[in-house]
Amino acid sequence: MKEKGIDISMKKPKLLTFQIGTKRRLIVTMGYNDQGICPGSFFKPIVDWKIDDPKGKPIGKVREIRDEIERKVQNLIAEQTR
């Protein structure tokens, strides 16, 4: 992410809780967790992008995944502002 000028060194993943899920207009998930469960499926509306987990992947693949997420976020923002 530093290559994109974004510092995430102090960021940590957050669990999707019922409280968080019910207060959102839209939930975007990127796939299943380590246990094969997608917690976002309990909430509506939901968009599942089914993106590969970058964990353990070579840096080239991680960059592809990062760029795919960036494109999807930009498209989502464009859709939401129409």
N, CA, C and O atoms as a GROMACS GRO file, in nm:
protein
  328
    1MET      N    1   0.083  -0.120   0.000
    1MET     CA    2   0.000   0.000   0.000
    1MET      C    3   0.087   0.125   0.000
    1MET      O    4   0.045   0.230  -0.048
    2LYS      N    5   0.209   0.113   0.055
    2LYS     CA    6   0.299   0.229   0.049
    2LYS      C    7   0.325   0.271  -0.094
    2LYS      O    8   0.344   0.390  -0.122
    3GLU      N    9   0.326   0.175  -0.187
    3GLU     CA   10   0.345   0.208  -0.328
    3GLU      C   11   0.236   0.300  -0.379
    3GLU      O   12   0.257   0.375  -0.475
    4LYS      N   13   0.120   0.296  -0.316
    4LYS     CA   14   0.007   0.381  -0.354
    4LYS      C   15  -0.003   0.505  -0.265
    4LYS      O   16  -0.096   0.585  -0.278
    5GLY      N   17   0.094   0.521  -0.172
    5GLY     CA   18   0.095   0.637  -0.084
    5GLY      C   19  -0.003   0.625   0.033
    5GLY      O   20  -0.046   0.725   0.089
    6ILE      N   21  -0.037   0.500   0.069
    6ILE     CA   22  -0.132   0.477   0.177
    6ILE      C   23  -0.062   0.402   0.290
    6ILE      O   24  -0.008   0.294   0.269
    7ASP      N   25  -0.064   0.459   0.408
    7ASP     CA   26  -0.002   0.396   0.525
    7ASP      C   27  -0.106   0.318   0.603
    7ASP      O   28  -0.197   0.376   0.661
    8ILE      N   29  -0.093   0.187   0.604
    8ILE     CA   30  -0.187   0.102   0.679
    8ILE      C   31  -0.116   0.030   0.795
    8ILE      O   32  -0.168  -0.065   0.852
    9SER      N   33   0.004   0.078   0.828
    9SER     CA   34   0.085   0.009   0.930
    9SER      C   35   0.016   0.003   1.066
    9SER      O   36   0.043  -0.089   1.144
   10MET      N   37  -0.070   0.096   1.096
   10MET     CA   38  -0.139   0.097   1.226
   10MET      C   39  -0.281   0.043   1.216
   10MET      O   40  -0.354   0.045   1.316
   11LYS      N   41  -0.322  -0.005   1.100
   11LYS     CA   42  -0.457  -0.057   1.080
   11LYS      C   43  -0.462  -0.206   1.112
   11LYS      O   44  -0.367  -0.280   1.085
   12LYS      N   45  -0.571  -0.249   1.168
   12LYS     CA   46  -0.595  -0.390   1.200
   12LYS      C   47  -0.732  -0.429   1.146
   12LYS      O   48  -0.824  -0.347   1.146
   13PRO      N   49  -0.748  -0.552   1.100
   13PRO     CA   50  -0.881  -0.597   1.056
   13PRO      C   51  -0.981  -0.589   1.171
   13PRO      O   52  -0.945  -0.609   1.287
   14LYS      N   53  -1.104  -0.560   1.137
   14LYS     CA   54  -1.211  -0.554   1.237
   14LYS      C   55  -1.312  -0.663   1.208
   14LYS      O   56  -1.344  -0.692   1.093
   15LEU      N   57  -1.362  -0.723   1.314
   15LEU     CA   58  -1.468  -0.822   1.298
   15LEU      C   59  -1.598  -0.753   1.261
   15LEU      O   60  -1.628  -0.645   1.312
   16LEU      N   61  -1.672  -0.814   1.174
   16LEU     CA   62  -1.803  -0.764   1.138
   16LEU      C   63  -1.902  -0.813   1.243
   16LEU      O   64  -1.936  -0.932   1.248
   17THR      N   65  -1.948  -0.722   1.327
   17THR     CA   66  -2.042  -0.757   1.434
   17THR      C   67  -2.184  -0.721   1.392
   17THR      O   68  -2.205  -0.650   1.294
   18PHE      N   69  -2.280  -0.771   1.467
   18PHE     CA   70  -2.420  -0.738   1.441
   18PHE      C   71  -2.442  -0.587   1.451
   18PHE      O   72  -2.512  -0.529   1.369
   19GLN      N   73  -2.382  -0.524   1.551
   19GLN     CA   74  -2.397  -0.379   1.569
   19GLN      C   75  -2.345  -0.302   1.449
   19GLN      O   76  -2.410  -0.210   1.401
   20ILE      N   77  -2.229  -0.340   1.400
   20ILE     CA   78  -2.171  -0.272   1.284
   20ILE      C   79  -2.257  -0.300   1.160
   20ILE      O   80  -2.289  -0.208   1.085
   21GLY      N   81  -2.293  -0.425   1.139
   21GLY     CA   82  -2.367  -0.465   1.020
   21GLY      C   83  -2.503  -0.401   1.006
   21GLY      O   84  -2.546  -0.372   0.894
   22THR      N   85  -2.571  -0.380   1.115
   22THR     CA   86  -2.706  -0.323   1.107
   22THR      C   87  -2.706  -0.172   1.090
   22THR      O   88  -2.811  -0.113   1.064
   23LYS      N   89  -2.591  -0.108   1.105
   23LYS     CA   90  -2.584   0.037   1.093
   23LYS      C   91  -2.529   0.083   0.959
   23LYS      O   92  -2.500   0.202   0.942
   24ARG      N   93  -2.514  -0.006   0.865
   24ARG     CA   94  -2.456   0.028   0.735
   24ARG      C   95  -2.560   0.022   0.624
   24ARG      O   96  -2.652  -0.059   0.629
   25ARG      N   97  -2.543   0.108   0.524
   25ARG     CA   98  -2.632   0.105   0.407
   25ARG      C   99  -2.596  -0.010   0.314
   25ARG      O  100  -2.682  -0.064   0.244
   26LEU      N  101  -2.469  -0.047   0.313
   26LEU     CA  102  -2.421  -0.152   0.224
   26LEU      C  103  -2.300  -0.219   0.287
   26LEU      O  104  -2.216  -0.152   0.347
   27ILE      N  105  -2.293  -0.349   0.274
   27ILE     CA  106  -2.178  -0.424   0.323
   27ILE      C  107  -2.111  -0.489   0.203
   27ILE      O  108  -2.176  -0.556   0.123
   28VAL      N  109  -1.980  -0.468   0.192
   28VAL     CA  110  -1.902  -0.529   0.086
   28VAL      C  111  -1.811  -0.632   0.152
   28VAL      O  112  -1.734  -0.600   0.242
   29THR      N  113  -1.821  -0.756   0.105
   29THR     CA  114  -1.731  -0.860   0.153
   29THR      C  115  -1.637  -0.898   0.039
   29THR      O  116  -1.667  -0.876  -0.078
   30MET      N  117  -1.524  -0.953   0.076
   30MET     CA  118  -1.425  -0.989  -0.024
   30MET      C  119  -1.404  -1.139  -0.031
   30MET      O  120  -1.316  -1.187  -0.102
   31GLY      N  121  -1.485  -1.212   0.041
   31GLY     CA  122  -1.472  -1.358   0.041
   31GLY      C  123  -1.495  -1.414   0.180
   31GLY      O  124  -1.549  -1.347   0.267
   32TYR      N  125  -1.454  -1.536   0.197
   32TYR     CA  126  -1.477  -1.606   0.322
   32TYR      C  127  -1.360  -1.591   0.417
   32TYR      O  128  -1.247  -1.566   0.374
   33ASN      N  129  -1.388  -1.607   0.548
   33ASN     CA  130  -1.279  -1.602   0.645
   33ASN      C  131  -1.208  -1.738   0.652
   33ASN      O  132  -1.239  -1.829   0.574
   34ASP      N  133  -1.114  -1.751   0.742
   34ASP     CA  134  -1.035  -1.874   0.753
   34ASP      C  135  -1.120  -1.998   0.782
   34ASP      O  136  -1.079  -2.110   0.752
   35GLN      N  137  -1.236  -1.978   0.842
   35GLN     CA  138  -1.324  -2.090   0.875
   35GLN      C  139  -1.424  -2.120   0.762
   35GLN      O  140  -1.509  -2.207   0.777
   36GLY      N  141  -1.413  -2.050   0.651
   36GLY     CA  142  -1.502  -2.074   0.538
   36GLY      C  143  -1.639  -2.009   0.556
   36GLY      O  144  -1.736  -2.049   0.492
   37ILE      N  145  -1.646  -1.910   0.644
   37ILE     CA  146  -1.773  -1.842   0.673
   37ILE      C  147  -1.765  -1.698   0.622
   37ILE      O  148  -1.662  -1.632   0.636
   38CYS      N  149  -1.873  -1.652   0.563
   38CYS     CA  150  -1.881  -1.513   0.520
   38CYS      C  151  -1.982  -1.443   0.612
   38CYS      O  152  -2.103  -1.455   0.591
   39PRO      N  153  -1.934  -1.371   0.714
   39PRO     CA  154  -2.026  -1.310   0.810
   39PRO      C  155  -2.117  -1.205   0.749
   39PRO      O  156  -2.225  -1.177   0.803
   40GLY      N  157  -2.076  -1.146   0.638
   40GLY     CA  158  -2.157  -1.044   0.575
   40GLY      C  159  -2.289  -1.097   0.522
   40GLY      O  160  -2.383  -1.021   0.504
   41SER      N  161  -2.296  -1.227   0.497
   41SER     CA  162  -2.418  -1.284   0.439
   41SER      C  163  -2.538  -1.276   0.533
   41SER      O  164  -2.650  -1.304   0.492
   42PHE      N  165  -2.515  -1.240   0.658
   42PHE     CA  166  -2.625  -1.226   0.754
   42PHE      C  167  -2.691  -1.089   0.745
   42PHE      O  168  -2.792  -1.064   0.811
   43PHE      N  169  -2.635  -1.001   0.664
   43PHE     CA  170  -2.684  -0.864   0.653
   43PHE      C  171  -2.727  -0.835   0.510
   43PHE      O  172  -2.681  -0.900   0.416
   44LYS      N  173  -2.815  -0.736   0.494
   44LYS     CA  174  -2.860  -0.692   0.363
   44LYS      C  175  -2.855  -0.540   0.360
   44LYS      O  176  -2.878  -0.480   0.465
   45PRO      N  177  -2.827  -0.476   0.251
   45PRO     CA  178  -2.779  -0.533   0.126
   45PRO      C  179  -2.631  -0.569   0.137
   45PRO      O  180  -2.558  -0.511   0.217
   46ILE      N  181  -2.589  -0.663   0.056
   46ILE     CA  182  -2.451  -0.709   0.057
   46ILE      C  183  -2.400  -0.724  -0.086
   46ILE      O  184  -2.475  -0.763  -0.176
   47VAL      N  185  -2.274  -0.694  -0.104
   47VAL     CA  186  -2.206  -0.717  -0.230
   47VAL      C  187  -2.085  -0.804  -0.197
   47VAL      O  188  -2.003  -0.766  -0.113
   48ASP      N  189  -2.073  -0.918  -0.261
   48ASP     CA  190  -1.959  -1.006  -0.237
   48ASP      C  191  -1.868  -1.004  -0.359
   48ASP      O  192  -1.908  -1.047  -0.467
   49TRP      N  193  -1.748  -0.953  -0.342
   49TRP     CA  194  -1.654  -0.941  -0.453
   49TRP      C  195  -1.574  -1.069  -0.478
   49TRP      O  196  -1.512  -1.081  -0.584
   50LYS      N  197  -1.573  -1.164  -0.386
   50LYS     CA  198  -1.501  -1.291  -0.403
   50LYS      C  199  -1.358  -1.269  -0.452
   50LYS      O  200  -1.318  -1.320  -0.557
   51ILE      N  201  -1.284  -1.194  -0.376
   51ILE     CA  202  -1.146  -1.161  -0.412
   51ILE      C  203  -1.051  -1.260  -0.344
   51ILE      O  204  -1.072  -1.299  -0.229
   52ASP      N  205  -0.947  -1.299  -0.417
   52ASP     CA  206  -0.846  -1.389  -0.360
   52ASP      C  207  -0.785  -1.329  -0.235
   52ASP      O  208  -0.767  -1.208  -0.225
   53ASP      N  209  -0.753  -1.415  -0.139
   53ASP     CA  210  -0.682  -1.373  -0.019
   53ASP      C  211  -0.535  -1.354  -0.056
   53ASP      O  212  -0.473  -1.446  -0.108
   54PRO      N  213  -0.478  -1.236  -0.030
   54PRO     CA  214  -0.339  -1.213  -0.067
   54PRO      C  215  -0.238  -1.281   0.026
   54PRO      O  216  -0.119  -1.287  -0.005
   55LYS      N  217  -0.285  -1.333   0.138
   55LYS     CA  218  -0.196  -1.393   0.236
   55LYS      C  219  -0.113  -1.505   0.172
   55LYS      O  220  -0.167  -1.600   0.114
   56GLY      N  221   0.019  -1.492   0.185
   56GLY     CA  222   0.110  -1.594   0.136
   56GLY      C  223   0.136  -1.593  -0.013
   56GLY      O  224   0.209  -1.677  -0.065
   57LYS      N  225   0.076  -1.498  -0.083
   57LYS     CA  226   0.093  -1.489  -0.228
   57LYS      C  227   0.220  -1.409  -0.262
   57LYS      O  228   0.264  -1.326  -0.182
   58PRO      N  229   0.279  -1.434  -0.379
   58PRO     CA  230   0.394  -1.353  -0.422
   58PRO      C  231   0.353  -1.207  -0.442
   58PRO      O  232   0.236  -1.178  -0.468
   59ILE      N  233   0.449  -1.117  -0.430
   59ILE     CA  234   0.419  -0.974  -0.434
   59ILE      C  235   0.347  -0.932  -0.562
   59ILE      O  236   0.261  -0.844  -0.558
   60GLY      N  237   0.380  -0.994  -0.673
   60GLY     CA  238   0.311  -0.960  -0.798
   60GLY      C  239   0.162  -0.988  -0.790
   60GLY      O  240   0.081  -0.907  -0.836
   61LYS      N  241   0.126  -1.101  -0.732
   61LYS     CA  242  -0.016  -1.136  -0.715
   61LYS      C  243  -0.083  -1.044  -0.615
   61LYS      O  244  -0.198  -1.004  -0.634
   62VAL      N  245  -0.012  -1.009  -0.509
   62VAL     CA  246  -0.067  -0.916  -0.409
   62VAL      C  247  -0.099  -0.782  -0.474
   62VAL      O  248  -0.202  -0.722  -0.445
   63ARG      N  249  -0.011  -0.737  -0.560
   63ARG     CA  250  -0.036  -0.610  -0.632
   63ARG      C  251  -0.159  -0.620  -0.721
   63ARG      O  252  -0.238  -0.527  -0.729
   64GLU      N  253  -0.174  -0.734  -0.789
   64GLU     CA  254  -0.293  -0.754  -0.873
   64GLU      C  255  -0.420  -0.747  -0.790
   64GLU      O  256  -0.517  -0.684  -0.829
   65ILE      N  257  -0.418  -0.814  -0.674
   65ILE     CA  258  -0.535  -0.815  -0.585
   65ILE      C  259  -0.563  -0.673  -0.536
   65ILE      O  260  -0.677  -0.628  -0.536
   66ARG      N  261  -0.458  -0.603  -0.493
   66ARG     CA  262  -0.473  -0.464  -0.446
   66ARG      C  263  -0.536  -0.377  -0.554
   66ARG      O  264  -0.626  -0.299  -0.527
   67ASP      N  265  -0.487  -0.391  -0.677
   67ASP     CA  266  -0.538  -0.309  -0.786
   67ASP      C  267  -0.682  -0.346  -0.822
   67ASP      O  268  -0.761  -0.260  -0.861
   68GLU      N  269  -0.716  -0.474  -0.810
   68GLU     CA  270  -0.854  -0.516  -0.834
   68GLU      C  271  -0.948  -0.453  -0.730
   68GLU      O  272  -1.056  -0.406  -0.764
   69ILE      N  273  -0.904  -0.453  -0.605
   69ILE     CA  274  -0.985  -0.392  -0.499
   69ILE      C  275  -1.002  -0.242  -0.528
   69ILE      O  276  -1.112  -0.188  -0.514
   70GLU      N  277  -0.894  -0.176  -0.568
   70GLU     CA  278  -0.902  -0.033  -0.598
   70GLU      C  279  -1.003  -0.005  -0.710
   70GLU      O  280  -1.083   0.087  -0.699
   71ARG      N  281  -0.999  -0.085  -0.817
   71ARG     CA  282  -1.094  -0.066  -0.927
   71ARG      C  283  -1.238  -0.087  -0.879
   71ARG      O  284  -1.328  -0.010  -0.913
   72LYS      N  285  -1.259  -0.190  -0.799
   72LYS     CA  286  -1.394  -0.219  -0.752
   72LYS      C  287  -1.446  -0.108  -0.660
   72LYS      O  288  -1.563  -0.072  -0.666
   73VAL      N  289  -1.359  -0.055  -0.576
   73VAL     CA  290  -1.399   0.055  -0.487
   73VAL      C  291  -1.435   0.178  -0.570
   73VAL      O  292  -1.536   0.243  -0.544
   74GLN      N  293  -1.353   0.210  -0.669
   74GLN     CA  294  -1.383   0.325  -0.755
   74GLN      C  295  -1.516   0.307  -0.828
   74GLN      O  296  -1.594   0.401  -0.839
   75ASN      N  297  -1.540   0.187  -0.879
   75ASN     CA  298  -1.668   0.160  -0.947
   75ASN      C  299  -1.786   0.171  -0.851
   75ASN      O  300  -1.890   0.224  -0.887
   76LEU      N  301  -1.769   0.120  -0.730
   76LEU     CA  302  -1.876   0.127  -0.630
   76LEU      C  303  -1.907   0.272  -0.595
   76LEU      O  304  -2.024   0.310  -0.584
   77ILE      N  305  -1.804   0.352  -0.577
   77ILE     CA  306  -1.826   0.495  -0.546
   77ILE      C  307  -1.900   0.562  -0.661
   77ILE      O  308  -1.992   0.640  -0.638
   78ALA      N  309  -1.860   0.533  -0.784
   78ALA     CA  310  -1.926   0.592  -0.900
   78ALA      C  311  -2.073   0.550  -0.905
   78ALA      O  312  -2.159   0.633  -0.935
   79GLU      N  313  -2.103   0.424  -0.876
   79GLU     CA  314  -2.241   0.376  -0.876
   79GLU      C  315  -2.324   0.444  -0.768
   79GLU      O  316  -2.440   0.478  -0.791
   80GLN      N  317  -2.265   0.464  -0.650
   80GLN     CA  318  -2.338   0.521  -0.537
   80GLN      C  319  -2.362   0.670  -0.553
   80GLN      O  320  -2.450   0.726  -0.488
   81THR      N  321  -2.284   0.737  -0.640
   81THR     CA  322  -2.300   0.882  -0.654
   81THR      C  323  -2.384   0.919  -0.777
   81THR      O  324  -2.399   1.037  -0.808
   82ARG      N  325  -2.437   0.819  -0.846
   82ARG     CA  326  -2.522   0.848  -0.963
   82ARG      C  327  -2.660   0.888  -0.920
   82ARG      O  328  -2.745   0.916  -1.005
   0.00000   0.00000   0.00000
